[in-house]
């Protein structure tokens, strides 16, 4: 599945131009297993793979909030 996402992104970039496609790295959140090192490692891997096909990335952090239904 991940390979298909990369292939589709690269194809879209080729058709529209790398200045017109933006990739997202989200949600960023932390647990005992998913720490800053995890995010740095995977962000670098993805960024390196897409660097020839995009110029922008959006990063979003998970925002937990208290939601109560009435």
ABEGO torsion letter per residue (X at the ends): XAAAAAAAAAAAAAAAEAAABBBBBOBBBBBAABBAAAAAAAAAAAAAAAAAABABBBBBBBBBBBBBBX
